[in-house]
Amino acid sequence: MFDSQKVYSGSGNSPGHGSDKIQEVEIADLRKITQAVKNCYGYDFTEYAMSSFKRRIQRILELYKLPTVDHLIKKIETEKAFFEEFLPEITVNVTEMFRDPSFWREVRDHIIPNILLNHETFSIWHAGCSSGEEVFSMAILLKEMGILDKVNIIASDIDKPILSKAEKGEYIIKNMELNEKNYIRFQGTSTLKNYYEEKNGKAVMDQSLIKKVSFRNYDLVRGGVFNKFDLILCRNVMIYFNQNLQNSVLKKLHESLFKYGYLAIGSKESLIWCEIANKFIVVNNEEKIYKKIKE
């Protein structure tokens, strides 16, 4: 999940044509919006980082030409199709394959070999997988290591439509140029073009890469612990949460790891301050990879 640069695409619910004068969003307005979303759909945004949340709400008002927050709330409450467009705007779903190539080299050269010292098979959770580029990156990495069939992967996200996109593995072909550059810097053993076919201006990923991936609609904020993993990637998700919510999610991720399992978070995120900090050791501070040492 990364800050979005979305442009309205003209799908089902086109923006309205209300007044050009858009209300400035206040903290009290954000509380009203989060309550409406929670009441209607069960998603809880009350502990998202308010500055980031406010920016995105302001942008939605402008995008759909809604003059007031009350107009937005009414649309949320009465139009489910609109909410399905609203949700990805709030949760932010722009990413790329092999983002931060040095991270992926560390996973390939050190983290996975360490896991394999004690396990023939192991499990990975991509928590907040967005549109799936990270999942396909991992699958390609594992295939090139010759161990793809030995790994069970769960990829989860709060946003059902974006999860469906991840499962299809279809990406705009022009985006593959950046993905290929990342792959080259990752020092893969092949070329990214060997893992997709070009069809109708899209890169359609090889589905055999994800035959052992289970895609799951899951809310990191409200969901419980559902499994144990050897490696969890939750990168650039918690930067949108306030400190209290980050602490809660990190506890959940700790509980979801086997002892001596690994946790990877985003480059701007940290475990140092949180309650379970003493239950991890730093494996690679630059790449923000930690190892669980205590239950």
C-alpha positions in Angstrom: 0.0 0.0 0.0 1.5 3.2 -1.1 0.3 6.8 -1.6 -2.0 6.8 -4.6 -1.9 8.9 -7.7 -5.3 7.7 -8.9 -7.2 9.6 -11.6 -10.9 8.9 -11.9 -11.4 6.2 -14.4 -15.1 6.6 -15.3 -16.4 3.4 -13.8 -20.0 2.8 -12.6 -20.6 5.8 -10.4 -19.4 9.0 -12.1 -18.6 12.0 -9.9 -21.4 14.4 -9.5 -21.7 17.9 -10.7 -22.4 19.8 -7.5 -21.1 23.2 -6.4 -17.5 24.0 -7.0 -17.2 25.1 -3.4 -16.0 22.1 -1.4 -16.1 22.0 2.4 -12.8 22.0 4.3 -12.8 18.7 6.3 -12.4 19.0 10.1 -11.6 16.3 12.7 -15.2 16.1 13.8 -16.2 15.4 10.1 -13.7 12.5 10.0 -15.3 11.0 13.1 -18.8 11.2 11.5 -17.4 9.5 8.4 -15.7 6.7 10.2 -18.8 6.1 12.3 -21.0 5.9 9.2 -18.6 3.4 7.5 -18.4 1.3 10.7 -22.2 1.2 11.1 -22.9 0.4 7.5 -20.1 -1.9 6.5 -18.1 -2.9 9.6 -14.8 -1.4 8.6 -13.1 0.5 11.4 -11.0 3.6 10.4 -11.2 5.3 13.7 -7.5 4.7 14.4 -6.1 5.6 11.0 -3.5 8.4 11.0 -5.8 11.4 10.8 -3.6 13.7 8.6 -3.4 11.0 5.9 -7.1 10.1 6.3 -8.1 13.8 6.1 -6.1 14.3 2.8 -7.9 11.3 1.2 -11.4 12.4 2.3 -10.7 15.9 1.0 -9.6 14.4 -2.3 -12.8 12.3 -2.5 -15.0 15.3 -2.0 -13.2 17.1 -4.8 -13.1 14.0 -7.1 -16.9 13.4 -6.8 -17.7 17.2 -6.5 -19.5 16.6 -3.2 -19.9 20.1 -1.5 -20.1 18.8 2.1 -19.2 15.8 4.3 -22.9 15.2 4.8 -23.3 14.7 1.1 -20.4 12.1 1.2 -21.9 10.3 4.2 -25.3 10.1 2.5 -23.6 8.5 -0.5 -21.7 6.1 1.7 -24.9 5.1 3.5 -27.2 4.7 0.5 -24.9 3.6 -2.4 -23.0 0.3 -1.9 -21.4 0.6 -5.4 -20.1 4.1 -4.4 -18.6 2.6 -1.2 -16.7 0.0 -3.3 -15.0 2.9 -5.1 -14.5 4.8 -1.8 -12.7 2.0 0.0 -9.7 1.7 -2.3 -9.3 5.5 -2.2 -9.0 5.3 1.5 -6.8 2.2 1.8 -4.4 3.2 -1.0 -3.5 0.5 -3.6 -0.5 1.5 -5.7 2.6 -0.7 -5.7 5.1 -2.4 -8.0 7.0 -5.6 -8.4 10.3 -6.1 -6.6 9.9 -2.6 -5.0 13.1 -2.0 -3.0 15.2 -4.6 -4.8 17.8 -4.8 -2.0 15.0 -6.0 0.3 14.2 -8.9 -2.1 17.9 -9.8 -2.4 18.1 -10.0 1.4 15.0 -12.3 1.5 16.4 -14.6 -1.2 20.1 -14.7 0.0 19.6 -14.8 3.8 16.1 -15.0 5.2 14.7 -17.9 3.2 18.0 -19.9 3.4 17.8 -19.5 7.2 14.2 -20.7 7.3 15.2 -23.8 5.2 17.9 -24.8 7.7 15.1 -26.1 9.9 12.1 -26.6 7.5 11.6 -28.4 4.2 8.3 -26.6 3.7 7.2 -23.3 5.2 4.5 -20.6 5.1 4.3 -16.9 4.2 1.7 -14.3 4.8 1.4 -11.2 2.7 -0.6 -9.0 5.0 -2.1 -6.1 3.0 -1.2 -7.5 -0.4 -3.0 -4.8 -2.4 -3.1 -5.6 -6.2 -0.7 -8.5 -5.8 2.6 -7.3 -7.2 4.4 -8.3 -4.0 2.9 -11.7 -4.1 4.0 -12.4 -7.7 7.5 -11.0 -6.8 7.7 -13.6 -4.0 6.4 -16.4 -6.3 9.1 -15.5 -8.9 11.8 -15.4 -6.3 10.7 -18.8 -4.9 10.5 -20.3 -8.4 14.0 -19.2 -9.2 15.2 -20.7 -6.0 13.5 -24.0 -7.0 11.3 -24.1 -3.9 7.9 -22.7 -5.1 6.1 -26.0 -4.5 7.4 -26.1 -0.9 5.8 -22.9 0.2 2.2 -22.2 1.2 1.3 -18.5 0.8 -1.7 -16.5 2.1 -2.2 -13.1 0.6 -4.8 -10.9 2.4 -6.3 -7.5 1.9 -9.3 -5.5 3.4 -10.4 -4.5 -0.1 -12.3 -7.2 -2.0 -12.1 -5.7 -5.5 -8.3 -5.1 -5.2 -7.9 -8.7 -3.9 -9.8 -9.9 -7.0 -7.3 -7.9 -9.2 -4.4 -9.6 -7.3 -5.8 -13.0 -8.0 -6.2 -12.3 -11.7 -2.7 -11.0 -12.0 -3.4 -8.6 -14.8 -1.4 -5.4 -14.9 -1.1 -2.4 -17.3 1.7 -3.3 -19.7 3.4 0.1 -19.4 3.9 -0.5 -15.7 6.0 -3.6 -16.5 9.0 -1.4 -17.6 9.5 -0.2 -14.0 8.9 -3.7 -12.7 11.5 -5.1 -15.1 14.0 -2.5 -13.9 13.4 -3.5 -10.3 13.8 -7.2 -11.3 17.1 -6.4 -12.9 18.3 -4.6 -9.8 17.1 -7.6 -7.7 19.4 -9.7 -9.9 16.9 -12.3 -10.9 18.1 -15.3 -13.0 15.8 -14.8 -15.9 13.7 -11.9 -17.3 10.4 -10.7 -16.1 8.9 -11.3 -19.6 9.2 -15.0 -19.0 6.5 -14.7 -16.3 3.7 -13.0 -18.2 2.0 -12.8 -21.6 0.9 -9.6 -23.2 -2.8 -9.5 -24.0 -4.9 -6.5 -25.0 -2.4 -4.0 -23.5 -2.1 -6.0 -20.2 0.6 -8.2 -18.7 -1.2 -11.4 -17.7 0.9 -13.2 -15.1 1.6 -16.9 -15.3 -1.1 -18.4 -13.0 1.1 -21.4 -12.1 3.1 -19.0 -10.0 0.2 -18.6 -7.6 -1.2 -22.2 -7.5 -0.3 -22.4 -3.8 -1.5 -18.9 -2.9 -4.7 -18.5 -1.0 -6.2 -15.0 -1.4 -8.2 -14.0 1.7 -10.4 -10.9 2.4 -9.1 -9.9 5.9 -9.1 -6.8 8.0 -5.9 -6.3 9.9 -7.6 -3.9 12.3 -10.5 -6.2 13.3 -9.5 -9.7 12.3 -8.2 -12.3 14.7 -5.1 -14.6 14.5 -6.0 -17.3 12.0 -2.8 -19.1 11.4 1.0 -19.3 12.1 3.7 -18.4 9.6 7.4 -18.6 9.2 7.6 -15.2 7.3 5.2 -12.3 7.3 5.4 -9.3 5.0 3.4 -6.3 6.2 5.2 -3.5 4.3 4.0 0.1 4.1 0.6 -0.7 5.6 1.0 0.6 9.2 2.2 4.1 8.1 -1.5 4.9 7.7 -2.3 3.8 11.3 -2.0 5.9 14.4 0.4 4.6 17.1 -2.2 2.8 19.1 -3.4 0.8 16.1 0.1 0.1 15.0 0.8 -1.4 18.4 -2.3 -3.6 18.2 -1.5 -4.8 14.7 2.1 -5.6 15.6 0.9 -7.7 18.5 -1.3 -9.6 16.1 1.6 -10.2 13.7 3.8 -11.4 16.6 1.1 -13.9 17.6 0.8 -15.0 14.0 4.5 -15.9 13.7 6.2 -19.2 14.8 9.0 -18.7 17.2 12.1 -17.7 15.2 9.9 -16.6 12.3 10.6 -13.4 10.4 8.6 -10.2 10.1 9.3 -7.6 7.3 7.7 -4.1 7.6 8.1 -1.0 5.5 11.2 1.2 5.3 9.5 4.0 7.2 8.1 1.7 9.9 9.7 0.4 13.1 9.2 -2.0 16.0 11.5 -0.2 18.4 8.8 1.7 20.3 6.1 -0.9 20.5 5.1 -3.2 23.4 6.4 -6.4 21.8 9.8 -4.9 20.7 11.7 -7.1 23.2 10.2 -10.2 21.6 12.1 -9.6 18.4 15.7 -9.1 17.3 16.7 -6.9 14.4 18.0 -9.0 11.5 18.4 -6.2 9.0 17.7 -2.7 10.2 18.0 -1.1 6.7 15.5 -3.5 5.2 13.4 -3.6 8.4 13.4 -7.3 8.9 13.0 -8.8 12.4 13.1 -12.2 14.0 10.7 -13.4 16.7 12.7 -14.7 19.7 10.0 -14.8 22.4 6.3 -15.9 22.6 
